[in-house]
Amino acid sequence: MLFFYSSLSGLAEPFGAIIGWLLITPFLNPSILGIIMGIIAGIMIYIAFDELLPAAHKYGRGHVEIAGIVFGMVIIAISLNLLK
């Protein structure tokens, strides 16, 4: 029964994506797409810092967690530049 409820809740994501796509498609152009991606990236960064940074600070030592976040951002930036 637990598998059924998990599967049912997982089906909400594709249906939400389809509804969002149908609503946004008439207005979609490269500028709007860039704005939407920027907003989503900002939300993801905020959530990551709001949840992960306090937990890392609680179990970490000094400013090691901040250095880890900066190092991770550098690795992501380098990998994105290598994809070009």
Beta strands, then each sheet from edge to edge (+ up, - down):
end
